[in-house]
Amino acid sequence: MTAVGEGLRETAVFNLSEAVIMVVDQSAFSMELTMAALRGFGTKASHCCRNADDAQQILKLKPVDLMLVDCEVEGMDGHALVRWLRHSGLEPNAHVPIIMTASHVRQTQVGAVRDCGANFLLSRPFSASVVLERILWMARDNRPFLEAGDYKGPDRRFTESSPRARSERRADMVRLAALNAERAAEKEAQAPEISQS
């Protein structure tokens, strides 16, 4: 077993034959492609859902090890389903690794997938080896699961980096710096004055 934040050994062996996998896709054709990819490396989907309502009902009752969710799902889109799950408090499902799939990927969709709390976005068509590669990457991933503001999901940063110039920082970082400066000023104002004699 590895410690929190520690990656798996490069030689680790994975047996996914007993993994509980949920596939959520409203298109029968796309679902069959996803299931064929899973069969390609010796596993299968335990739960196949054609809409978000069915997926929610199963997620409330049964633990799942991995989800593959299409971005366009009947009832609510895939992003809303992932966001619902991340905020649901359903343990352990709220922290399940999630791969989202899409036939046509636009830059805005990449941002939406990242911001809803999914781990990856795969563009169709994909092969069994690509799906397996992403699953193994997630298993070895040591990014923490974050709960910050309205975001819950894996840390969206893939590499550690030093802070950027103030003009390049995200709005959140600017607000945090202002809050810290305000707190420091309040603390300084509350500190008793030391008189020099």
N, C-alpha and C positions, 0 to 999 in steps of 0.2 A: 504494500500500500504506500502511496506517496503522500507527503505532507501537503497542506494547503498551499497553493501557489507554485508547487513543484511539478514539473512536467513528467510524463511517463518515460520510461527507458525507450530508447530507439528500438530495442529488440523485443519489446512487449508483444505478446500474442493476443489477438482479439478473436473471440468466438461470438459471432452475432446471430447464431442459429436460434437462440432462445430470446433474443431481444424483442421487446414489445414495441412495434413500430406502427404509427398511425399515419395514413395517407389521407389528405383532405383535398379533393379536386372534384369540381362539378362536371368536368368533361370525362366521359367514359374512355375515350381514346387516350387522353393524357394520363389518366389513372392507370391504364393498361401499360403504357410506356414506363411509368414509374415503377410499377410492380415487376415488369420484366427486368429493369435495372437492378432491383433488389434481389430477384431470383438469380441474377448473374453472379452474385458473390455469395449465394447460399443462404439467403434469409428471405423472409416474406413479410408482408404487411399483416399485422394482427387485426387492425381495425381500418376499414376503408369507408370514408364518409364522403357523401356527395354534397353536403351542405354544412354550414357552420353550426346549426342547431344540433345535428346529430353528433358532431365532434364535441360540442360543449357537454352534452349529456354523458358521453363516454368518459370525458376528462374529469367530470365530477365524481365518477364512480370507480374508475380503474387507473392505476399508475401506468404511465407510458415512458419508454426509454428514449424514443426519438420520434420527431414529427417531420413530415414533408408536407408542406402546405402551399397550395397554389395561391398566387396573389389575387386571383379573381374567383371568389367562392360565393355560391348562392347564399342569401340570407344576410351576410355581412362580408365585406371583402377580407382576404387573408390577413391583411395588416391589422384590421380591427380584431380579428380572432386572436392573433398573437398578442396584441396589446391587452385584450380581455384576460387571456391566460396569465400573462406576466403579472397583472394586477389582481388576479383572482384570490390569491392566498392559498390555492389548492396545493398542498404539499404531497409529493415532490414534483407534481406536474408543472407548477409555476416556473420551475427552473430547468425544464427539459430542453435539450438541444433542439433547435428548430432550423430546418433548411426550407427556405421558400423557393418556389419554382415559378417560372414565367416563360411564355412563348416569345414575347416581344419585350425586351428590356430597354427602358429609357433611363436617362440619368436621374430623373425625378423619382423613378421607381427604386433605384438603388438607394437613394436617400431615405425613402419611405420604409424600405425593408430594414435598413440600419436603425432608423428611429423608432420602429415599433418593437424592437427587442429580439429580432431573429438573429441567428448566428451567421447564416449565409444565404446568398441568392444564387440559384443555378438557372441558367438559361437553357430551355429546351431547344433541340433534342440533346440529351446527355446520355452518356454511356454508363454501364455498371461501374467501370473503373473510376470515373469522375465522382460518382456518388460515394463510392467506398473511400476515395481519397479525402473527400470532405468530412466524412464520418470519422475517419482516423485522425484528421487534423483537429476536429473538435475534441476528440478523446485526449489528445496530447496538449490541447490548448490550456494555458494556465492564466488566461485573463480572468480577473474577478467578475463576479456577477454584481452589478451596481443597482442601487435604488437611489436615484438622484432626481429630485423634482418629480416630474411626471414620467420620467424614463425608468424602466426596470428591464434589465437584460444584461448581456455580456458587455464588458467594457468595449466601447466602440473604437478605441485606439489600439492599433495593432503593434505599434512600436513606441518605446519610451522616447520622449524628446524633451529638449529643454524649452522653457517658455519662449514664445515668439515675442517680437517687438510689440509694444503696447498697441500700436495701430493694427496689428494682425491678430490680436487675441479675440477669442470668441466673446460674445456679449456676456455670457455667464462669468467668464474670468474677470471681465471689467467690473461687473456688479460685485463679485466676491472681493476684489481688491478695494472697492469703495466701501463695502461693509466692514472689512478688516480695518481700514483707515478710520472709519467712524468709531468703531469699538475702541481702537487705540486712543483716539482723542477723548472719548468718554472716560476711559480708564485714567488717562493722564489728568483730566479735569477733577476726578474724584480723589486722586492721591493727595494726602495731606502735604501742605507746603512745609519744607524744612527751612527754618530760619537760620541764618548764619550770624553768629555773634562775634 
